[in-house]
Amino acid sequence: MLYHRHLFYAGLALLFGAAEPLCAQPFTDTMTEVDTLGMTISDAEKAAIVQAMQYGQQISAAAEKINGKPYRRDAHAKATGCVRATFTINDDIPKQFQHTVFAEPGHQYPAWIRFSNGDMTVQADNKPDARGMAVKVMQVSGDKIAPELAGPATQDFVMANTPAFFHRNVFDYVADMKDLAQLKRTHWFISLWPPRLHAKQFYRAIEAVSSKIDTPLAPQYYSMLPYALGETELKFSSKPCPGAQFTETADHSQPDYLTTVMQAHLQKQSACFQFMVQQRVADKDMPLDDATVIWEESVSPFIAIATIEIPAQTFTGDAQQTFCENLSMNPWHGVGEWQPLGSLNRARRLVYHAVSQYRHSQNRAPVFEPDSWCLEQGEACNTSQFFH
């Protein structure tokens, strides 16, 4: 029973938890604003999203009771660290990818990265779980793709350490949630009556929640869902740079060992990720609205187009942890010729638009979008103090 509860929470985590949470308040009124967002969305899809949010209210209430205050994300509730980083466009980036934040080879942006565990509960790091890496690139230029998101323009890349999700689209997602709201944990995946077997989705679900890691700096992370960059449809991924070594010993008996290990590494040296994209090949099995399908690298390999550097630093101070708790990641934070694709991505925008104020209002914390490495936004700070 606990495993299947975890299975559902990880589902919320992979798609929704790295940003704003679902919450225990009505969403229907907000859905009347859908037409103002400029998206093409069917009535059936809109209804599915409304239902999904309604079913999620029960889970939100449970999350608040389990974790207590401050109000946390309903999934990816536990951050294993928020670190300062740079995001540099590779000099040899192919021409077809030179759009929006990738338009200028060699350009370097400041960024924040939030590493996290996927569950809605704040649990020990040794529990099998999905793992998240969300990158917020700052000081970007261009028109926002979601003007309703206030604050300075940023570009967020939200990823998890599994390449596929266990629902194809928003209709799978809401059908599963209907059963889960009735505590029928595996009913959507496998059922005697009505007869049903979603074997592939069940397998993807088990994959998603089975991860154990020694450090957040070692896994490869994936977008899972597709995007459009200019005229190119793609997925993206981040993996450690070639030659990366992590020699720190992970004491799995400690509940926060992932934070401890990452801090030990960054205390004395930097870390590096390649940011890569995988171009969609139209006549291959690379659907835009079936998130259970892994786009085969043998057909279209990942191509490195940027480099993420995490300088040696200390990130465990109280002020930075508070900043991390209040930081919001959203795949619709983006500019220019960038577009999230598919019904699950459209659902993300609507969910985030509906609840973007909730967690902050409950915690009486200001809603903000950072534009620098400073913890106090709008104020100058000595950036050299952050790094070793």
N, C-alpha and C positions, 0 to 999 in steps of 0.2 A: 504493500500500500504506500509506504513512504517513497519507494522508487517511482511509482507512477505519479504521485504528487510532484516529485522532483522533475519528472518528464514534462509535465505541463508547464511548470515554472520556467524550465529551460527554454521552452518554446517562446514564452513571452520574452525571456532574456535575449535570445538570439535576434529577434526582430524589433522588440520595443524597449527592452530594458536599458540599453546603453544611453538612452536619451531621457525624455521625460516619462514618468510613470502613468499607467492607467490609475484611475482614482475612483473612490466611492462617492461620486456625485453625478447628477444627470448630465448626459451628453446630447440628448436629442435636440435641444434648442440650438446648440452649436452647429448641428448638421445643416440647419437652414442656410448657413453661410457658405456651403460647399460651392454654390454657383459663382461666388465672388472670387474663387481661387484660380480660375482660369484653366481647370483641368477638364478633359473629356472623360466623363464617368457615367456609367449606366445607372438606371434606377435600381437594378438588381444589386450592383456592386455597392451603391450607397446604402441600401437596406442591409446588406451583409455587414458593412462596417458599423452601422448603428447597433446591430445585434451583438457584434463582437464586443463592443464597448460596454453594452449593458451586461453581458455575461461576465465581463472582467471586473465589474464593480465588486462582486463577492470576493474575488481573489484579492483585490486591493484592500478591502476591509481586513482580511486575514493578515496581510503583510504588515499593516500598521500595528496590529495587536501583537504580532510576533516580535517585530524589531523594536517597537517602542519609538520614542522620540530621540533625535530628530526624525521627521518623516523622511524615509529613504525611497529610492527608486523601487518599484514593485518587482524588478528583476535587475540583474547586475547591481544588486544593492551594495555589495562590498567592493570598494575600490582597493586594489593592492598597491596602488600608487599613481599619483599624477606628477608627471615629469615635464620639464622644459626640453624642447628639442628644436632642431632646424629641419626644414623641408626644402631641399635643393633640387632644382630641375636639372637633369643630366644634360651635359653638353651634346650628347649624341642622340637625343630624343628624336624618334622618327617624325617626319613632317606631319603625318596624319593625326598625331596626338598633340600638336602644338596649338592648343586652344585654351582659353580661359586661364586658369592659374598655371598651366603648362606652356603658355605661349612664348615665354622667353627662356631659352636654354641658358643655364648657369645662374638663374635668379634664385636667391635664397630667401625663404620666409621664416619668421619665428613661428613656433607651434607649441601647443600643449598636447600631451598624450595621457589618456586615462586607461590604465590597465584594470581589469576587474574579473571577478568570479560571476558566473551567470545566474545563480539562484536568487530568489527573492528574499531569502533569509541570510542573515550575516552568520555564516557558518565557518568551521575550520577549513583551512586551505587544503587539507589532505582529503577532503570529500571529493569524489568524482564529480565533475561539473564542466559546463561550457566555460570558456575563457574569452574575454573580450579585449580588444585593442581599438580605441577610438582616437583618431587624430584630428585636432582642430588647427587648421592652417590660418594664420592671421595676416592682417595687412594686405589683403587681396583687393583687387580692383575689378569693377564690372557690376552690371545690374544684378540684384538678387533674384534668384529663381523663385523664391517664396517671400514676397514683400511683406507678408504679415508677420514675419519673424523680425522683431525689433533689434536694434543695436548695430554695431559695426558689422560690415560684411566679413564673413568667414567662409571657409570651405572645410566641411567635415567629412571624414572617411571613417565609417563605422564598420568594424570587422569582428568576426569570431573565428575561433580556431577549428572550424569545420567548413568544408567547401559547399555544403548543401543543407537545405532546411528540410523539415519533415512534413511540410504541407506544400502542395503545388502552387496554390493561389489563395486569395482571400476567401473563396467559397469553401475550400477544404478547412481553412482555419476556423471559420465561424461554425461549421458543422461539428468539428471536434470540440470547440468550446461549449456548444450546446450540451453535449454529453458530460463534459467535465464540470459544468455548472451543477449537474445533478450527481456529482461524485462518481460517475461511471468512468473510471480512470482509463481503461483501455478499450472502451466500447466502440469508439470510432475506428480504431485500428483493426480490431478483430471482434466478431460477434456471432453467436449462434442464431440469434433472432433480433432483428432481421439478419439473414445470412450476409456476412461481410468479412472481407479480408483485405486490408491495405498493407500488404507485406512490405513493399518498398518503403512506404512512409514509416512503418514501425522500425525497420532496420535503420533508417536515417535518424530516427529519434534516439535509438539506443546509442548510435555513434555519437550523437551530440552531447549526451550527458555522461559519457564514460571517461572523460579526459582527466588524467593526473599529470601534473607538470612539476618540474623542479625550480623553474624561474619563468616569469612572464616574458623574459627577453629571448627565449629560445624557440617558441612555436612559430609556425607560419599561420598567418591570419588571412581570412577571406571575406570578401563582400557578400557572398552567397547570392545576392540579387544583382540584376544587370542595370547598367547605366548607359547613357549616350554622352560621348565627348565629341563635340562637333557632329560630324556625320557618322562617327564610328560607335557601334554598339559594343559594349565590353563589360567584363567584370574586373575587379582589382584585388590585389593581394599584397601583403607585406611579409617578408621573411628575413631572417638574420643575414647580414652581409657574408660573403664567402670568407672563410677563415675564422669566423666568430667562435670564441671559446669561453666557456663558463665553468670555472674551476671551483666556485664556492660550494660548500657542502650544505645541502638542504636538510634541515632537521624536521622531518615530517611530523614529529610529535608536538611541534609548536603550532598553535592555531593560526598564526600570522607569518608563517615561514616564508611565503612568497614575497612579502614586503621586506623582510629581513635579508633574504638572499639578494634581492634586487638592489637594496641599499648598500650591501657589502660590495657588490660589483661596481656600482656607480661611485662608491667612496674613493675608488682608486683608478678607475678607467671608464672610458666612454662605451657606448653601445651603438649599433648601427643596424638599420634595416634597409633592404631594397624595396622600393615601392614599384609594383609591377602591374601591368594591364594585360588582359587576355582578350584579343579581338574576336568577336563573333563571326563565324563563317555561316552564311545564310542557309546553305543547302545541307548543313550537318545537323546533328542532334544537339542543338544549342538554343532551346526555346527561351522566349522572353517572359513567359508567365507560367513556368513550371520550375519552382525553386528546388525540387527534389533531384533534378538532373545536374550532374557534374559535367561541366564542359571539359572534354578530354584535352589534356595538354599535348597528346600526340597529334591531334588535329590542329590545335592552335596553342602554341606554347606561350607562357607568360614572358613579357618583355619588360625589362627594367627601364623606367623613364624618370625616376627621381630617387633621391637618397635621403633617408631619415637618420639624422645624427642625434644621439642623446648624450650630451656632454657629461663628464663626471660632475656629480652634484649631490646635495643633500635634499631630500624631498619629504622627510617625515615630521617636520615641524607642525605644531598645532595650527598655525595660521594657514599653512598650505593645505593641510587636510580639510580645514573648513572650506577653503576655496574649492577644493576638489569635490566636496560634497555638494556645493552649489553650482558647479559647472554643468552645463547642459550640452549634450551631443545630439545632433539631429541630421540625418542624411539629406534633409532639405535645406540645410545651411550650405549654400553654393552660389556661384555667380556665373554669368555669361553662358557659354554654350555647353552647359552641363545639365543633364536631366535624369533623375531616377526613373526607372522603367518598371512596368508590371503592376498588377493589382495590389500586391503586398506592399510595394513602395508607396503607392497612392494611399493605401490605408495608413501607413506610417505618418504621412503628412497630415492627414485628417485627425488622427489620434493626437499627435503632438500639438496641432493647432488648437484642439479642444482643451487640452490639459496643461499647456505650457506654464500657466500661472500657479497651478495647484500646489505643487510641492513647496515652492518658495513662499506662497501665502501662508501655508500651514506652519512653516518654520519662521515666518516673519522675516524672511531673507529677501534682499532685493534681487530682482531678475536682471541679469547682466549678460553681455556678450563681450569677452575680453578682446583687447586689441594689442596686448603686449604681454611680456613675461611678468609684469608687476602684479602683485596680489591686490593692490588697491587700484582699481581701474580709474583712468583719468588723471592719475598722479604720476609724476616722473619718479623713477627709482634707479639705483645704481645696479645695472644688470651683472656687473662683475662679481657682486657679492654672492650670487647664486651658484657659482661654479667653482670647482676645485682647480 
